[in-house]
Amino acid sequence: MFKKIYFVMTMLMLASVILAACTTTASPTASSPTASSNTTTDQKAAAANVTLRVLIHQNPPMVAFMEAFNQSFHKKYPNITIDMSVVNASDLSTVTQTRLTANDVDVVDMFGFANAAQSYMKKVDAPNWQQLIDAGLLMDLTGQPFVQKYDAAAVKDAGTYNGKVYEINLGRVSYSGIYYNKDMFTANNVKVPTVWSELVAACQTFKAANISCMTAGGKDGWPIFVGAYGLLGSIYPDQAALVQGLWTGTIKWNDAKSLSMWERMQVYTSEMMESGASGIAGDAAPGRFASGAVAMFPGGTWYAPAIDAAQPAFKWGYIPFPGSDNAEDNKYLFGKYDQGWAVAAGTPNKDAALLYLTEFSDSANYQAFVDAVGFIPTQSTATLNTTIGKEVAPYLVNFRVGYEQYWIAPKGAGQFANPWASYFKPFGTDDDPKTLADKVQADLQSGLDAVK
C-alpha cells in the first residue's frame, strides 16, 4: 500500500537520474568478482547459458536501480540473461505464490516477514510467507556467505522462520514521523516539539500567523491514519504488547489510556490538518509541503525523495511524532522491514540465483541501492547519505516494528476494529472520541467472542 504514494511526475524525473547514477556505481563490479562472491558458485553459474527470472514490485526508484544493476550483472556474466517482471505492490503476494507454485520464477522480491501467528491468537491464518515456506516453495539460505553481510537483527526479524533463513531483507522504512519546515519554525520562533503540549502550541502559533499547521493526502484516506501511527506508538510504545493486550483483553480500545489516544487523534484530524486536506491526493502532499504552504507533514520516510525532487533547496527535518506528554515515550520511530530477496526452492538455476544475490549484496552495490531508494539500511557498513538518512540516524537505536506488522484481526471482527484517525471528520463520519472508542472496541470484541 505504501508504495502507491510516490509523486509520479517527480519520480519519473528522479528515476532517470538514479538510472545513470546506479549504472556508474555498479559498473566497477562488472570487471572482477566482488569480495563477497563465492568462487565455486561463480564457476558453476558461468558453465551454461541461463535465463534468470526475477520478480519485483513497482517502486520507480527501485525499478530504475534494478534495470541498471541487471545490465551490469549481465555484462559481468554474459551467459546469464535477466528476465525481470514488475507487478504492483498489492499484487506481489498473489503473483509470487502463483509463480512459485508453477516453478516459473527464480528470484522473488518479498516484503519482510510480518504478522506471524502468535500462541495467544486463536483460529488465525498464517501469513503468506509462512505458508510458502511450509509448502516447501522457498529455498533455505542459511549459511550462504552473503547472509553475513546483513545485520543479525534484520536477518532474524525479517527473514527467519523456525531457525532457518529464507530471505535477506534490504531495508527498513519509518512511517511514524513528522516532516517540518526548518525555516518556517525559525521565522516563527517555534521550537521543535518533543511532547504533545508543545506540538499543540506549535500549531496554535502557526495558526495565529495564518499558516496551516499540517497537510496529508486525505483524498486517498490511508495517509491520514498512517500519519497518526506515530501518535499510536507514543501512547503504546511497546507495539507487540499492545497487540497481545488487545487479543487477551488486558487492553481495550475504549479504556482510559486508549480514550486519550482517540481524543488526540481528533485534534490531529480536525484542528491540526489544514482545511481542504481531505481533497489532496497522496502523491500531491509531498509537493504541497515542499511549496511552503504548511509547517508540518506527518508521513513515512518514503516521501523524502518526492519532497527533494519538488524543491531541491527546501530545508526540512524529520522527528518522531510527539503524541505523549512524556518525552521518553516520543523517542521511537516505528516502521517496517520493506523489500527483501528470496529464492525459489525448485529453481533449476540455483547457482545463478545465488550468484545474483551475492553480487547484489556486495557492499558497493548495496550502498548504491540504498542511496537510490532511500531505505534505512540493513547492512551495517552502509552509510546514510540522503537527507532522510541523516535525519533518522539519531533515532535508529530506537527503531521499532509497528503495530500493523504484528496485528492479525480475529475472524469475525467488525470493520471498525482498527486504531485509525481517519474515522474522524472531515476524513470520516465520527466526531465524538468516546462514541468512536466504544464502536471500535465493540467491533473488536465481536471477533474475539467469535473465536473463543
C-alpha positions in Angstrom: 0.0 0.0 0.0 2.8 2.4 0.9 4.4 2.2 -2.4 1.5 3.9 -4.1 2.2 7.2 -2.5 5.1 8.2 -4.8 4.7 11.5 -6.5 4.5 10.2 -10.1 5.9 13.1 -12.0 8.8 13.8 -9.7 9.7 10.2 -9.5 9.9 9.9 -13.3 12.4 12.7 -13.3 14.2 11.2 -10.3 14.3 7.7 -11.9 16.3 9.0 -14.9 18.9 10.5 -12.6 19.1 7.3 -10.5 19.4 5.1 -13.5 22.5 7.0 -14.7 23.9 7.1 -11.2 23.3 3.4 -10.5 25.0 2.4 -13.7 28.1 4.3 -12.7 28.1 3.0 -9.2 27.5 -0.7 -10.1 29.9 -0.8 -13.0 33.1 -1.2 -11.0 31.9 -4.7 -10.0 31.4 -5.7 -13.7 35.1 -6.4 -14.4 36.2 -8.5 -11.5 34.5 -10.7 -8.9 33.4 -8.9 -5.7 34.9 -9.8 -2.3 31.7 -11.4 -1.3 31.5 -13.7 -4.4 31.7 -17.5 -3.9 34.2 -18.9 -6.4 32.6 -22.3 -6.7 29.2 -20.7 -7.3 30.7 -18.3 -9.8 32.3 -21.2 -11.8 29.1 -23.2 -11.8 26.9 -20.3 -12.8 29.3 -19.5 -15.7 29.1 -23.0 -17.0 26.0 -22.7 -19.2 23.6 -20.1 -20.7 20.9 -19.2 -18.2 17.8 -17.0 -18.2 17.3 -15.9 -14.6 13.6 -15.0 -13.9 13.3 -12.2 -11.3 10.1 -10.8 -9.9 9.9 -7.4 -8.2 7.2 -4.9 -7.1 6.5 -1.5 -8.7 8.6 1.3 -7.0 10.0 3.7 -9.5 13.5 4.3 -7.9 13.9 0.6 -7.2 12.9 -0.4 -10.7 15.3 2.1 -12.2 18.1 0.8 -10.0 17.4 -2.9 -10.8 17.4 -2.2 -14.5 20.9 -0.7 -14.2 22.0 -3.5 -11.9 20.8 -6.1 -14.2 22.7 -4.6 -17.1 25.9 -4.5 -15.0 25.3 -8.1 -13.9 24.8 -9.3 -17.4 27.9 -7.5 -18.6 30.0 -9.3 -15.9 28.2 -12.7 -16.6 27.2 -12.6 -20.2 25.9 -16.1 -20.1 23.2 -15.1 -17.6 20.2 -13.1 -19.0 17.9 -11.4 -16.6 14.2 -11.6 -17.3 12.7 -9.2 -14.8 8.9 -8.8 -14.2 7.4 -5.9 -12.3 4.0 -6.0 -10.6 2.0 -3.7 -8.4 2.9 -4.0 -4.7 -0.7 -5.0 -3.9 -0.4 -7.9 -6.4 3.0 -9.1 -5.3 1.9 -11.7 -2.8 -0.6 -13.4 -5.1 1.7 -13.3 -8.2 4.6 -14.7 -6.1 2.5 -17.6 -4.8 1.3 -18.4 -8.4 4.7 -18.3 -10.0 6.4 -20.2 -7.2 3.8 -22.9 -7.4 4.2 -23.1 -11.2 8.0 -23.1 -10.7 8.5 -20.3 -13.3 10.4 -17.8 -11.2 13.9 -18.0 -9.7 14.4 -14.9 -7.5 11.5 -13.1 -5.8 11.1 -9.7 -4.1 9.3 -10.2 -0.8 8.4 -7.8 2.0 9.9 -8.5 5.4 8.3 -11.4 7.3 5.5 -9.9 9.4 2.2 -10.7 11.1 3.3 -14.1 12.3 0.5 -16.1 14.1 1.2 -15.9 17.9 0.3 -18.5 20.5 -2.3 -16.2 22.1 -4.1 -15.7 18.8 -7.0 -18.1 18.1 -8.1 -19.5 14.7 -6.0 -17.2 12.6 -4.5 -17.9 9.2 -0.7 -18.0 8.8 0.7 -15.2 6.7 1.5 -15.8 3.0 5.3 -16.0 3.6 4.8 -18.7 6.2 2.5 -20.7 4.0 5.1 -20.6 1.2 7.8 -21.9 3.5 5.6 -24.6 4.9 4.8 -25.7 1.4 8.5 -26.0 0.6 8.5 -23.2 -2.0 11.3 -21.0 -0.6 15.0 -22.0 -0.5 16.8 -22.3 2.8 19.5 -19.6 2.6 21.0 -20.4 6.0 24.8 -20.4 5.8 25.1 -18.6 2.5 28.0 -16.2 2.7 26.0 -13.1 1.5 23.7 -13.5 4.5 26.5 -12.4 6.8 26.5 -9.0 5.0 23.2 -8.1 6.7 22.5 -7.1 10.3 21.8 -10.1 12.5 18.6 -8.4 13.8 17.3 -7.8 10.3 18.0 -11.4 9.3 16.3 -12.7 12.5 13.3 -10.3 12.5 12.5 -10.1 8.8 13.7 -13.3 7.1 14.0 -16.2 9.6 11.4 -18.9 10.3 11.9 -21.9 12.6 15.6 -21.0 13.0 16.3 -21.0 9.2 16.9 -18.0 6.9 14.6 -17.7 3.9 15.0 -14.1 3.0 17.6 -11.3 3.1 15.9 -8.0 3.9 17.2 -4.9 2.2 15.9 -2.1 4.2 13.6 -0.5 6.7 11.2 2.4 6.4 9.6 4.5 9.2 6.1 5.7 8.9 5.7 7.4 12.3 7.5 10.7 11.9 6.7 14.3 11.0 8.4 16.4 8.4 8.8 20.0 9.4 9.8 23.2 7.6 13.0 24.4 9.3 12.9 27.9 8.0 9.3 28.3 9.0 9.9 27.1 12.5 12.9 29.5 12.9 11.0 32.5 11.4 8.1 32.0 13.9 10.3 31.2 16.9 8.8 27.8 17.3 10.8 25.1 19.0 10.8 21.6 17.6 8.2 19.8 19.7 9.2 16.8 21.9 5.8 16.3 23.8 2.1 16.6 22.9 1.6 20.0 24.5 4.5 21.5 22.5 3.0 20.2 19.3 -0.4 21.7 20.1 1.3 25.0 21.0 3.3 25.0 17.8 0.1 24.5 15.7 -1.6 27.4 17.6 1.4 29.7 16.8 1.3 28.9 13.1 -2.5 29.3 13.0 -2.1 32.7 14.6 0.3 33.6 11.9 -2.2 32.4 9.2 0.0 29.4 8.4 -1.6 25.9 8.2 -0.1 23.5 10.6 -0.2 20.2 8.7 -1.1 18.6 5.5 -1.5 15.0 4.2 -3.0 13.1 1.3 -6.5 12.9 2.8 -8.2 12.1 -0.5 -6.5 8.7 -0.5 -7.7 8.0 3.0 -4.8 5.9 4.3 -2.2 8.7 4.6 -4.3 10.1 7.4 -4.3 7.0 9.7 -0.7 6.1 8.7 0.3 9.7 9.5 -1.1 9.1 13.1 0.8 5.8 13.6 3.4 7.8 15.5 0.7 9.1 17.8 -0.4 5.5 18.4 3.2 4.5 19.1 3.8 7.3 21.6 0.7 6.2 23.6 1.7 2.5 23.3 5.5 2.3 22.7 5.5 -1.5 23.0 3.5 -2.3 19.9 3.8 -6.1 20.3 2.5 -5.9 23.9 -0.4 -3.7 22.6 -1.4 -6.4 20.1 -1.2 -9.1 22.8 -3.2 -7.0 25.2 -5.9 -6.4 22.7 -6.2 -10.1 22.0 -6.2 -11.1 25.7 -8.4 -8.3 26.8 -5.9 -6.5 29.1 -6.0 -3.5 26.7 -9.2 -2.2 25.3 -9.8 0.5 22.6 -12.2 2.2 25.0 -10.2 2.2 28.2 -8.9 5.4 29.7 -5.5 5.2 28.0 -7.0 4.5 24.6 -9.6 7.2 25.0 -6.7 9.7 25.4 -5.4 8.5 22.1 -8.7 8.9 20.4 -9.1 12.5 21.8 -5.7 13.4 20.4 -6.4 11.8 17.1 -9.4 14.0 16.8 -7.3 17.1 17.5 -4.9 15.9 14.8 -7.6 15.5 12.2 -9.9 18.4 13.0 -7.5 21.1 14.3 -4.0 20.3 13.1 -4.8 19.3 9.5 -5.2 22.2 7.0 -8.7 22.9 5.6 -9.0 21.0 2.4 -6.6 18.2 3.2 -9.4 15.7 2.5 -9.2 16.7 -1.2 -5.4 16.4 -1.5 -4.1 13.2 -3.3 -1.5 11.2 -1.6 1.1 11.8 -4.3 0.5 15.5 -4.2 1.0 16.0 -0.5 4.9 16.0 -0.6 4.9 18.7 -3.1 2.5 20.8 -1.2 4.6 20.6 1.9 7.7 21.4 -0.1 6.0 24.5 -1.5 6.0 26.1 2.0 2.2 26.1 2.3 2.2 24.3 5.6 4.6 23.9 8.6 4.5 20.1 9.0 3.7 16.9 7.1 3.2 13.6 9.1 4.2 10.6 7.0 6.7 7.9 6.1 10.3 8.2 5.1 9.4 7.1 1.5 8.1 10.7 0.9 11.6 12.2 1.2 12.6 11.7 -2.5 9.4 13.4 -3.7 10.0 16.4 -1.3 13.5 16.8 -2.5 12.6 16.4 -6.2 9.8 19.1 -5.8 12.1 21.7 -4.1 15.8 20.6 -4.0 16.8 23.7 -1.9 14.0 23.2 0.6 15.2 22.7 4.2 13.3 20.2 6.2 13.7 17.9 9.2 12.1 14.7 10.4 11.1 13.9 14.0 9.2 11.2 15.9 5.5 12.1 16.4 5.4 13.7 19.9 2.0 12.2 20.9 2.7 11.6 24.5 3.1 14.0 27.5 6.2 12.0 28.4 9.2 12.8 26.2 10.6 9.4 26.8 7.6 7.8 25.0 8.2 10.1 22.0 11.7 9.0 21.1 10.8 6.0 19.0 10.5 5.6 15.2 8.1 2.9 14.2 8.1 1.2 10.9 8.6 -2.0 9.0 11.1 -4.1 7.1 10.5 -3.5 3.4 11.8 -5.3 0.4 13.9 -8.5 0.5 15.2 -11.2 -1.7 14.1 -14.9 -1.6 14.9 -17.8 -4.0 12.5 -20.4 -5.3 13.3 -23.8 -3.7 12.6 -25.5 -7.0 14.6 -23.3 -9.3 16.7 -25.1 -11.9 19.1 -22.1 -11.9 20.2 -22.3 -8.2 23.8 -21.3 -8.8 22.9 -18.3 -11.0 20.2 -17.2 -8.4 22.7 -17.4 -5.5 25.3 -15.5 -7.6 22.7 -12.8 -8.3 22.1 -12.3 -4.6 25.8 -12.4 -3.9 26.5 -9.6 -6.4 23.6 -7.5 -5.2 24.8 -7.9 -1.6 28.3 -6.6 -2.4 28.8 -3.5 -0.2 29.2 -1.1 -3.1 26.2 -2.3 -5.0 24.1 -2.4 -1.8 25.2 1.2 -1.0 24.1 2.3 -4.4 20.7 0.6 -3.9 20.1 2.3 -0.5 21.1 5.7 -2.0 18.6 5.2 -4.8 15.6 4.1 -2.9 16.1 5.9 0.4 15.8 2.8 2.7 17.2 2.8 6.2 19.9 0.2 5.5 20.2 -3.3 6.9 23.9 -3.7 6.2 26.0 -2.2 9.0 28.6 -0.9 6.6 26.2 1.2 4.6 26.1 4.9 5.2 23.1 7.2 5.4 23.9 9.6 2.6 20.5 11.0 1.9 18.8 13.8 3.8 16.2 11.5 5.3 19.0 9.1 6.3 20.8 11.8 8.2 17.5 12.9 9.8 16.6 9.5 11.1 20.1 8.4 12.1 19.8 9.7 15.7 16.7 7.6 16.2 17.8 4.3 14.7 18.8 2.9 18.0 15.1 3.3 18.9 13.6 1.9 15.7 10.7 -0.4 16.5 8.5 -2.6 14.3 5.0 -1.0 14.2 1.6 -2.3 15.3 0.3 -3.3 11.8 3.3 -5.7 11.4 2.1 -7.6 14.5 -1.6 -7.4 14.2 -3.9 -10.1 12.9 -7.6 -9.4 13.4 -9.7 -12.1 14.9 -12.1 -13.6 12.3 -15.5 -12.1 12.7 -14.2 -8.7 13.9 -16.1 -5.7 12.5 -14.9 -3.1 10.0 -14.1 -0.5 12.7 -11.7 -2.7 14.7 -8.7 -0.6 13.9 -6.9 2.4 15.5 -7.5 4.7 12.6 -7.5 8.5 13.0 -9.3 8.7 9.6 -12.6 7.7 11.3 -12.9 11.3 12.4 -14.4 14.2 10.4 -13.6 15.5 7.9 -12.0 12.3 6.7 -14.6 10.0 8.2 -18.0 10.4 9.8 -17.2 10.3 13.5 -16.9 13.4 15.8 -17.1 12.1 19.3 -14.0 10.2 20.7 -15.9 8.3 23.4 -18.6 7.1 20.9 -15.9 6.1 18.4 -13.9 4.3 21.1 -16.9 2.2 22.1 -17.7 1.4 18.5 -14.1 0.2 17.7 -13.9 -1.9 20.8 -17.3 -3.5 20.1 -16.2 -4.4 16.6 -13.0 -6.0 18.0 -14.9 -7.8 20.7 -17.3 -9.3 18.2 -14.3 -11.1 16.6 -12.8 -12.1 20.0 -16.1 -13.6 21.0 -16.4 -15.5 17.7 -13.1 -17.3 18.1 -13.5 -18.3 21.8 
